[in-house]
Amino acid sequence: MDFDDDRVDTSQLEDQRGGRGAGGKIALGGGGAGVIGVVIYLLVTLLGGGDGTSSPAGGTGGGGTEAGASAAADLAARCNASGAIDQYDDCFVLKVFNEVNEVWTGYFQQQGQTYTRPTLVYFEQAVSTGCGQASSEVGPFYCPNGQRVYIDLGFLRQLQDQFGAQGRYAQAYIVAHEVGHHIQTLTGTEERLREAQQADPSQENALSVQLELQADCYAGVWSTLANKAGNVTIGPSDLDEALNAAEAVGDDRIEQKAGVDVNPETWTHGSAEQRRTAFQTGSSGATLESCGTVPH
């Protein structure tokens, strides 16, 4: 996976990490020390429309305005240095976020529409959002109130070790999926689905699966559009990483790792096969329309 340039735009980032230190290189190999129960439980909300309200947590890190401005300047300098994208995970994920938004901006313009870019928020352990308090254990998530994507980079590294979602493009898939939820907010899909859930609570999980699979599909659309536009050069091995990541966070895989019975009625994100198929559908169709209408 290669980018068309090395520029990293930090203006789309809110860095709320307590120490705001350099993010280390993403660990790409090896297994972890085993899956802890709390991660198994909370991974059900991973990569998803979780609004951050399910896990009450403490406040965020972060300093005052002057300290924040200084940290932002330091991050911008570090991420735009030669080799930084390959060396630091915070620079890499932010670069992917830049490219995802650039591609969707162009796509919406071609449709005669305006794409409002979301904000990426880095945090550690806990964060206060427009959707409520959340801890890093919920995984990456998008909050429509404020239109922000929240990521704890330490949790992503843990995810790679424990669930096999390894490789640089696996990280890109995660980012593209979360921005997919932003598109659902812009198009009104998220609001329609929440209304449908309120109208028929018995279908809450089934409707949630529809929302998540569409976001997976949008991630696939982005992969093809980015490759065609030259923003990102994506090879077969990169796509394999994305597909493996989609499968790794399937609800059935999570239940199997937790040692509980696989029960489709409890799913909120879809099975490994469903998530893989959704990404492939988007990658092949390369349009939002190819991902269907939600709810359906």
N, C-alpha and C positions, 0 to 999 in steps of 0.2 A: 504494500500500500504506500503510494507516494503522492505528495501534494504538488500542486503547480507552482507554489512559492513557499517561502519560509516565514512570511509575515504573520504575526499573531496579533489580532485586534483584542486588546484587553478592555475596551470600552463596553463590551457586552457582558462583563463579568462583575459580580459582587463577591469579593473574597471575605468571607466571614469566619475563616479558620482562626482559631484562637492564637496560634503561634505564627500563622502566615509564613511558615518556613517553606523551603523548597520541597516539592513533592518528589519522592524518589522514583527511580525507574520502575515501570510496571513489571512485576514479576511474571514471566511468561511460562515458566516451567514448573514441574514438580507438583506433588500433591501436598495438601495441607496436613495438619495434625489431627484431622477428623472434624466432623461437622457438629457444632454445639447446638443444643436444642433451641435456643432462642433464635438462632439464625434460620433454622429449619422452619420454625413457626412463622417468622416475619417475612420470609422469602415469598410467601403467598402474595404479598403486595409488591413484589419487586417489579421493576420496569413498568410501573403502571400508573393507572389513573388514580392511585392512592392519593388522596388530597392532603395527606400528612396529618390527619386528625386522629388516627387510630392509636398512636403511641405517644402519650403525654410525656414530655421531656422537659429538661431545664432550658434555660435561655441560651442564646448563642454567644460564641466568643466574639471578639472584635473590639477595637479600641475607638478612640475619638476620631473626629474628622481629620485632624492633622496627621495622626498616625495612619489612618486609612489611606489618605492620599499618598503618603510616603511609601506604604506597602504596595500600593497600586503601581507607582512609578518603578519600584524595584522589580515587581513582577513583569512589567512591560519590558524593562531592560533585559531581564534574564531570559524571557521567552523569545525575544527577538535576536538573541545571540546565536551565533553559528552552532548548529547541532542541538539546540535546546529542545526542539520538538521530539527528537529521539531520546534525549537524556532524561527529561522530566515528564512525569505523567500529567501534572497540571497543565503544562504547556501543550502537550499532545491532545488532551481532551478538549481544551479550549480551542485549539486549531480545528479540530473536527466540528465543534459547535459553530465556529465561523463559517466553515465550508457548507455545513447543512443549511444555515440561514441564507447564505449567498445563493445557493441553488434554488431554494424555495422562493426567494425574492424574485429571481428571474422567471420561475415557473408561473407565479401569480401574475407578474407583469404581462406575460404572454397571453394570459386569460383575461386581461383587462381589469385585474383586481390588484388590491394593495395588500402586501404581506407585512404585518407588524411583527418585528423581531422580538422574541422573548429574551429574558435575561438569564444567564447561567449563574448559579450561586454555589460556591464551594463552602462547605461547613464541616465541622468536626463534632461528632458525638450528638449534638442537639442543635435545633434551630427553631426560631419562631417565624411562622409564615402567615400569609394571608388566609390560609386554610386551617390554622391552628398550630400547636406545638408538634414537633416530630423529633424522633431520634434517628441516628444513622442506621439503626437496625431495620428500618422499613425499606432500606435500599434507595436507589435513585427514584425520584418522583417529580411529577409536575403539579403545580398549583395554579389553577385558572385564575384565582384571585391574585392579581399582580403579574400573571403570565410569566412565571419563573420555573426553571428547571433546577432542582436541588440535587447535588451530588456530594457524597462523602467519599473521597478518593481512596481512603483506607479500606472502606467496605468493598469497593470494586476489586481491590487486590485480593481481599479475602474471598470474594466470590470466585475469582479465577482459580485460586488454589483449591477451594473446596467443592466447586461445582463444575470445574473443567471448562469454564467459559474463557479460554485462553486465546491470546493473540491480539495484535493491535486492532484488527478489524472487528473483533468481538467488542472492543470498547466503542468503536464507531457505531456499531449496531445499537448499543445501549443508548448512546446520545441521540441517534436518529429516531429511535423509538419514542423517547421522551418528547422530542420536538414534534413527533407525530401527534401526541396528545395536544400540543399547542395548536396544531392545524385543526384538530377537532373542536377546539374552543373557538377559533376564528370562523369556522364554517357553521357553528351552531350545533354540531353533532353532540358535543358533550352535554349541553343544556337539554337537548331533546331526550337523550338517554337518561339523564337524571330524573326528568319528569316522568318517563316511562317506568322507571324503578319505583318512584313514589306512587304511581297509579296502581302498580301491581308488585308489591314487595316480594311475592313468591318467585318472581322472575329476576330478582336483583342480581344473583350470581350469573345467570345465563346472559343477561344484558351486559354485565361487566366483561364477560368473555368476548362478546362481540366488539366492545370498545377496544380491548387489548389487541385482538387479532387485527383489527383495522390499523392500529398504530404499528404493528409489526409489518403489515402490508405497506404502509407509508414509508417505513424504513427501507423496504425493498425498492420502492419507487425512487427514493433518493439515491440509492446505490447506483442505479442505472443512469439517472439523470446526471449525477456527478461525474460518472465515468465518461459519458458522451460529451459533456461540456469541458472536460479536461481539468476540472477542479481537483479530482482525485483519480489516480490510476489504480484500478482495482483488478487484481488477477484472480484466477480460479481458486487459489489457496486462500485468498482473502474472503471470498464468498463462503468457502467451507467454514472459516472461522465464525462468520456471522450465523450460518445455519446451525453450527454446533452450539453457539451461544443461545440461539432461540430454543433449541431442544433442551439445553441444560436447565432452563428456567421454566420448562413446562410443568404444569401442576402435577401431572402423574409422576414425573421424575422426582419432584420435591417430596411427594407423599411416599414414594418408594424409599428415598433416602431417610425419611423420618421414621420408617418402619411401621407405617400405618397402611390400612387398606386403601387402595386406589378407588376413589369415589367421585365420579364426574359431577355429582350434585354439589360438591363442595368447591369446585373449581371457580376461580375468578379471572384466570388469564388464558386458559386453554392448555391442551395437552402438548407434549413435545412435537408430535406430528402436526397438529393444527398450527402451531407457531411457525414451524419450518415451512409448511405449505403457504401460510399467509405471506411470509417474507418472499418466497419464490413467486407468488402471484403478483406482488407488487413489482418485483424485479423484472418480470416478463412483460407486464402491462405498461409500466412506466407512466401511468397517469393516476390521478386521484380517483377517477371514475372506475378504474380497474379494481379498486378495493371495495367497491360496493357501497351500499347505504346502511347506516346504523342509526336507530335500531331497525331490524328487519324481521 
